Amino acid sequence: MNQSFDIYGSCVCRNLFNIKEGEQYQIHSFVQRNNPLLIKQSGLDDEFTDEDADRLIKYLETIKAKGMLEILSHKFNIRMLKILINGDSLKQLESKKSDWIIIDTFYAYADNLLIISKKQKKWYIKTDATFSWLIKKVIEQNPKYSEYSSETVNASLNSMLYVEDLCNFLINNYNNRIIVINSKPAYKVKDNNIISTNYSGLTESYQLFIQIVEKINCHIIDLPGTLFSTDDNAVHYNKRCMQYLKKCVDQIIEGFYSNVDL
């Protein structure tokens, strides 16, 4: 069954499609590291370009930020940085129509990065600490953004102001071909001890999951029991968990089409 997917979420959604068991699917678009609530937010007034990305990399070389340079050595991460700054999540997802979308709400946990222009225009970017730091450095070191300021705001978005737009986009573009995963933080194991990966704000992720499934007709996958991570990342689940998720997706697709007259 040749079905295509768009992905809007974390590594959970991406990695399950790396499992080679069962059905295989085409992936058309992938938006990562962005709170789904901000899907329709516009980008900064000044576009972040490939030249700006090169400038950022040169700056990171001068301060010997090896970890950040490793992250930006992957073109995918540069593309995600551009999507965050330019507000292109919607454009990316609409670039090639897919049969299905799979979404998780993990990035709802993150702190808000508030960016303000000299004209007092405001943007919120809600992403992980790594990409928040990179965006701050873009604002600080690039003359193009000299009239902008940025600060981390330890506060939550009022999800009720945004969730309607998100749900309308999902329904209008995918109807009921929507899979929502309730992503949960995994634990790592070290010297036979279980250690938390410490994502304390994930209650927001769960709240957004509930808001979505209450508003739209969608398929949901809940993750049972204790999850274990392959490293320090809360959503780098081990292979057994990813096999479970992939099997759930296969069963949803099979069940959906067994009740549809093709």
C-alpha positions, 0 to 999 in steps of 0.5 A: 500500500503506497501511502505518503506522510508528512511529519510534524513533531520530534524524533519520535515521528521521524525514527519510527519510519526508519523501522524496516519491518511491515509497510514502508511509506513515502515521507514528503515533508518533515518539520521538527523542533517547532511547537505545533501551536505556532504553525501559522505564525509569520517569520521575522520581517528579515528573511534568514538565508543560506548566506546568513547560515554561513555567517552563523557557522563562521561565528561558531567557528570563531568561538569554537562551539564544536557541539553547535557546529556538529549540529549545523553540519547537517543540512536538515538542521540548517533547514529547520533553523530557517523554517523557525526564523522564517515562519515556514512550517506551513509552507513546508508542509504544503509544498507536496501534498501527502495522504497522511500527517503524523504529529506529536506534541513534544515541543510544546514543553519548551520555553518561549523565545520572544523576539521584538523588533524596533517597531515593537513587533513581537514573535514567539518561537517555542523550540528546544534549548539548542535551537533557541541558543542558535537563534539568539546568536543569529540576532546578536551577531548578524547586522541584519538583525541589529534592530531586533532583541531576543529573550527567553520567557519562562511562561506558557503560550495560551494554547486556546488562542492557537489550537483552533488554527492548528486543528483547522489546518489538520482537518482542511488538509488531511481530513481524518488521515491524522495520527497523533502520538502522545509522546512521553519522556524516556529514561536512560539506564546507566550502571543498572540505575534508571535516570530521568532525562528531566523534561519537567515541562512535558505536562504542556505536551500532554495538555496539547495532545488532549486539546487536539484529540478533543477537537478533531477526528483523528487516530491516536497512539498512546505510549504505555509503561516506562520508556527507555532512551538510547542516549540522553534525549527524552524522545530517542526511544529504544528500538523496541518502543519504535517497533511498537510505534511502527506497528501501531501506524501499520495497523491504523493504515490497514484498519482505515483502508479496510473500511474505505471503498477504494 
